């Protein structure tokens, strides 16, 4: 079968349109995939990750992460809530998902976190950022040894 010039043009144009659409869709798919990963990361703080339910420690740490995120904005504005989050003291007694998570060094890391959190809540205004970053660094230090999954998100909490 011999194609006329007009038919050849139509076929080439149609192929070009399909190629461009495919290229555009793959770019959209990548963007959608990145956005979904970001939303999943945020949503994971609010829903159980473990099919058998989340542990006390996992839920407490998600609460700590949310609190740190809120505090970040407040500290950047030079403000901080008045009430120390007493529930965070449960870090010592909260049961982990995996009993291997709480190694011998965990208690020292937990003490360091609470100490830095206390310093933040008792900070003069000029030390808020430094003391806030000390809290975030305490979280990062522990997670670098015990549970590295959230490290990327924790490090994003720092104030430059």
C-alpha positions in Angstrom: 0.0 0.0 0.0 1.4 3.4 -1.0 0.6 6.3 1.2 0.0 9.7 -0.3 1.9 12.7 1.0 -1.1 13.8 2.9 -1.5 10.4 4.6 2.2 10.3 5.4 1.9 13.7 7.0 -1.2 12.6 9.0 0.6 9.4 10.2 3.8 11.3 11.2 1.8 14.0 12.9 -0.3 11.4 14.8 2.9 9.6 15.9 4.4 12.9 17.0 1.4 13.7 19.1 1.5 10.3 20.8 5.2 10.6 21.5 4.7 14.1 23.0 1.7 12.9 25.1 3.7 9.9 26.3 6.6 12.1 27.3 4.3 14.5 29.0 2.5 11.8 30.9 5.7 10.2 32.2 6.7 13.7 33.5 3.3 14.1 35.1 3.6 10.5 36.5 6.9 11.4 38.1 5.5 14.6 39.6 2.5 12.7 40.9 4.7 10.0 42.3 6.9 12.6 44.1 3.8 14.4 45.5 2.2 11.1 46.6 5.5 10.1 48.4 5.4 13.5 50.2 1.7 13.1 51.1 2.3 9.5 52.2 5.2 10.7 54.4 3.0 13.3 56.1 0.0 11.0 56.4 2.2 8.3 57.9 2.5 10.5 61.0 -1.3 10.2 61.5 -2.0 6.6 60.6 -0.7 3.2 61.8 2.2 2.0 59.8 2.3 -1.4 61.5 -0.6 -3.7 60.4 -0.8 -4.8 64.1 -1.1 -1.3 65.3 1.4 1.3 66.3 3.4 1.1 69.5 3.3 3.7 72.2 6.8 4.9 71.3 6.0 5.3 67.6 2.8 7.4 68.3 4.7 9.5 70.9 7.5 10.2 68.4 5.0 11.2 65.7 3.5 13.6 68.3 7.0 14.9 69.0 7.6 15.4 65.3 4.4 17.3 64.9 5.2 19.5 67.9 8.7 20.2 66.6 7.2 21.3 63.2 4.8 23.6 64.9 7.5 24.9 67.3 9.8 25.6 64.3 7.4 28.2 62.9 6.8 29.7 66.3 10.6 29.9 67.1 11.2 31.6 63.7 8.7 34.2 64.8 10.4 34.5 68.2 7.6 32.8 70.1 7.2 29.6 72.0 4.3 28.0 73.9 4.3 28.4 77.6 3.4 24.8 78.6 6.1 22.2 78.6 4.7 19.0 76.9 4.7 16.7 79.9 3.5 13.8 77.8 6.9 13.7 76.1 8.4 12.5 79.4 6.8 9.2 78.5 9.7 8.6 76.1 11.3 6.6 78.9 8.4 4.2 79.5 6.7 4.1 76.1 6.8 0.6 74.5 8.5 0.4 71.1 7.2 -1.5 68.1 10.3 -3.7 68.3 11.9 -4.4 71.7 15.4 -4.3 70.0 14.8 -0.6 69.3 15.6 0.5 72.9 19.3 -0.3 73.1 21.3 0.6 76.2 22.1 4.0 74.8 18.4 4.9 74.3 17.9 6.2 77.8 20.9 8.6 77.4 19.5 9.9 74.1 16.0 10.3 75.8 17.6 12.2 78.7 19.4 14.4 76.2 16.2 15.2 74.3 14.3 16.0 77.5 17.2 18.2 78.8 17.3 20.1 75.5 13.5 20.5 75.4 13.6 21.9 79.0 16.3 24.4 77.9 14.2 25.4 75.0 11.2 26.1 77.1 13.3 28.1 79.5 15.2 30.0 76.8 15.6 33.7 76.6 14.3 35.0 73.3 17.8 35.4 71.8 18.6 31.7 72.3 15.3 30.2 71.0 16.8 29.2 67.6 20.0 27.7 69.0 18.0 25.8 71.7 15.4 24.7 69.2 18.1 23.3 66.9 19.6 21.5 69.9 16.3 19.7 70.4 16.2 18.7 66.7 19.9 17.6 66.9 19.0 15.5 69.9 16.4 13.7 67.9 18.7 13.3 64.9 21.5 11.8 67.2 19.2 9.2 68.6 17.7 8.3 65.3 21.1 7.9 63.7 21.7 5.1 66.2 18.3 3.6 66.8 15.9 4.1 63.9 17.3 6.0 60.9 14.0 6.1 58.9 12.8 9.6 60.0 16.3 11.2 59.8 15.6 13.1 56.6 12.4 14.6 57.9 14.0 15.4 61.2 16.9 17.2 59.6 14.4 19.4 57.6 13.2 20.7 60.9 16.4 22.6 61.6 16.4 26.4 61.4 19.3 27.8 59.4 
